[in-house]
Amino acid sequence: MKQIGLLSDTHGVLLPFVIRALNDVDEIWHAGDIGNIVVYDQLRRMKPLRAVYGNIDGWPLRSQCPQYLSFEIEDMKVLMIHQAGSPRKYSGTCRKLILSERPNLLIGGHSHILKVMHDSSNNLLFLNPGAAGLEGIHKVITLLRFSLDKGEVMNMEIIETDRSTVRI
């Protein structure tokens, strides 16, 4: 069993609220728009990190992170890409990757909107953890924690706080 902390769209800041939420996970997954190499390095020092770059991420991050990741963990095939879209509205790149990679779990970011949806047409679970940073239109800072065990996603938690209450 693996405990996963999933976040996206930190946009160059790693908030104390987010750090506390990631303390007890086995791995951290970041679905892009990390913002800078400092945040990437902080996360990497905390726990094993799997990350993709997002549209705001420049060369230093793109040299460390791929556009997408496809991997297996706990009998689960995972695909992570920043600009995934969402079920019935996937980006062109994401649609092609779904067909070639056949994931059980699809992770996206970019929208700043937390979504947990079953996609029956592609037989997968879609996760977008929302936004864990301060930049953007979102009013609530969100991330997800969950367990993976023998091909199952379990113990899903939405971790959230009102953006107006956050102090750096």
C-alpha positions as CSV (number, residue, x, y, z in Angstrom):
1,M,0.0,0.0,0.0
2,K,1.2,3.5,-0.9
3,Q,0.0,6.8,0.5
4,I,0.0,9.5,-2.2
5,G,-0.1,13.3,-1.9
6,L,-1.4,14.8,-5.2
7,L,-1.1,18.5,-5.9
8,S,-0.9,20.9,-8.9
9,D,-0.6,24.5,-9.7
10,T,1.6,25.6,-6.9
11,H,2.9,28.5,-9.1
12,G,6.1,29.0,-7.2
13,V,5.0,28.8,-3.6
14,L,4.9,25.8,-1.2
15,L,2.6,26.9,1.6
16,P,3.0,25.6,5.2
17,F,-0.5,24.2,4.9
18,V,0.5,22.1,1.9
19,I,3.7,20.9,3.6
20,R,1.8,19.7,6.6
21,A,-0.7,17.8,4.4
22,L,2.2,16.0,2.7
23,N,4.0,14.9,5.9
24,D,2.5,11.4,6.2
25,V,2.5,10.3,2.5
26,D,4.9,7.9,0.8
27,E,5.1,9.8,-2.5
28,I,4.3,13.2,-3.8
29,W,2.8,13.6,-7.2
30,H,2.7,17.1,-8.8
31,A,0.6,17.6,-11.9
32,G,2.4,20.7,-13.3
33,D,2.7,24.4,-13.0
34,I,5.2,23.9,-10.2
35,G,6.4,27.5,-10.8
36,N,10.1,27.3,-10.0
37,I,12.9,24.9,-9.4
38,V,13.0,25.9,-5.7
39,V,9.5,24.4,-5.1
40,Y,10.5,21.3,-7.1
41,D,13.6,20.8,-5.0
42,Q,11.7,21.3,-1.7
43,L,9.2,18.6,-2.7
44,R,12.0,16.3,-3.8
45,R,13.7,16.6,-0.5
46,M,10.5,15.8,1.4
47,K,9.5,12.5,-0.3
48,P,9.9,10.6,-3.5
49,L,8.5,12.9,-6.2
50,R,6.8,12.3,-9.6
51,A,6.1,15.5,-11.5
52,V,5.2,16.8,-14.9
53,Y,5.8,20.3,-16.2
54,G,3.0,22.7,-16.8
55,N,2.4,25.6,-19.2
56,I,4.0,28.2,-16.9
57,D,7.1,26.1,-16.1
58,G,10.3,27.3,-17.8
59,W,13.4,25.5,-18.9
60,P,14.8,24.6,-15.4
61,L,11.7,22.6,-14.7
62,R,11.2,21.2,-18.2
63,S,14.7,19.8,-18.0
64,Q,13.8,17.9,-14.8
65,C,10.2,16.9,-15.5
66,P,8.6,15.4,-18.6
67,Q,5.4,16.6,-20.3
68,Y,3.6,13.5,-19.2
69,L,4.4,10.4,-17.0
70,S,3.1,6.9,-17.5
71,F,3.9,4.4,-14.8
72,E,2.7,1.5,-12.8
73,I,2.4,1.4,-9.0
74,E,0.4,-1.0,-6.8
75,D,-1.1,-2.8,-9.8
76,M,-2.4,0.6,-11.1
77,K,-1.5,2.1,-14.5
78,V,-1.2,5.9,-14.0
79,L,-1.0,8.7,-16.6
80,M,-0.2,12.2,-15.5
81,I,-0.3,15.2,-17.8
82,H,-0.8,18.9,-16.8
83,Q,-3.3,19.9,-19.5
84,A,-5.5,16.8,-19.6
85,G,-8.8,18.6,-19.8
86,S,-11.6,16.5,-18.2
87,P,-13.8,13.5,-19.1
88,R,-15.6,14.1,-22.4
89,K,-13.4,17.2,-22.9
90,Y,-9.8,15.8,-22.9
91,S,-7.1,17.7,-24.7
92,G,-6.0,16.1,-28.1
93,T,-2.7,15.1,-26.6
94,C,-4.4,13.5,-23.6
95,R,-6.9,11.6,-25.8
96,K,-4.0,10.1,-27.8
97,L,-2.2,9.1,-24.6
98,I,-5.3,7.5,-23.1
99,L,-5.6,5.3,-26.2
100,S,-1.9,4.4,-26.3
101,E,-1.3,4.0,-22.5
102,R,-4.7,2.7,-21.3
103,P,-4.4,4.1,-17.8
104,N,-6.6,3.1,-14.8
105,L,-5.9,6.5,-13.2
106,L,-5.6,9.7,-15.1
107,I,-4.2,12.8,-13.4
108,G,-4.4,16.3,-14.7
109,G,-4.0,19.9,-13.5
110,H,-4.3,23.3,-15.1
111,S,-7.9,24.2,-14.4
112,H,-7.4,25.0,-10.7
113,I,-10.7,23.1,-10.2
114,L,-10.7,20.0,-8.0
115,K,-12.3,17.1,-9.8
116,V,-12.7,13.4,-8.9
117,M,-14.7,11.7,-11.7
118,H,-15.1,8.2,-13.0
119,D,-14.8,8.1,-16.8
120,S,-16.7,5.0,-17.8
121,S,-16.1,5.4,-21.5
122,N,-12.3,5.0,-20.9
123,N,-12.6,2.8,-17.8
124,L,-10.5,5.1,-15.6
125,L,-10.6,7.4,-12.6
126,F,-9.9,11.0,-13.4
127,L,-8.3,13.2,-10.7
128,N,-7.5,16.9,-10.7
129,P,-6.3,18.1,-7.3
130,G,-7.2,21.8,-8.0
131,A,-4.6,24.4,-7.1
132,A,-2.2,24.3,-4.1
133,G,-0.8,27.8,-4.8
134,L,-1.9,31.4,-4.5
135,E,-1.9,32.4,-8.2
136,G,-5.2,32.1,-10.2
137,I,-8.9,32.6,-9.8
138,H,-9.5,29.8,-7.3
139,K,-10.8,30.8,-3.8
140,V,-9.9,27.5,-2.1
141,I,-6.5,25.9,-2.0
142,T,-6.8,22.2,-2.6
143,L,-4.9,19.0,-2.8
144,L,-5.7,15.2,-2.6
145,R,-4.4,12.4,-0.4
146,F,-5.3,8.8,-1.1
147,S,-4.0,5.2,-0.9
148,L,-3.2,2.8,-3.7
149,D,-3.4,-0.9,-2.9
150,K,-3.6,-3.8,-5.3
151,G,-5.2,-1.7,-8.1
152,E,-7.6,0.2,-5.9
153,V,-7.8,3.8,-5.0
154,M,-8.9,4.1,-1.4
155,N,-9.2,6.6,1.5
156,M,-9.5,9.6,-0.7
157,E,-9.2,12.9,1.2
158,I,-9.7,16.4,0.0
159,I,-7.4,18.7,1.8
160,E,-8.5,22.3,1.5
161,T,-8.3,25.8,3.1
162,D,-9.8,29.1,2.2
163,R,-7.2,31.1,0.3
164,S,-8.1,34.3,2.1
165,T,-6.9,32.8,5.4
166,V,-3.5,31.7,4.2
167,R,-0.4,33.5,5.6
168,I,3.0,32.9,4.1
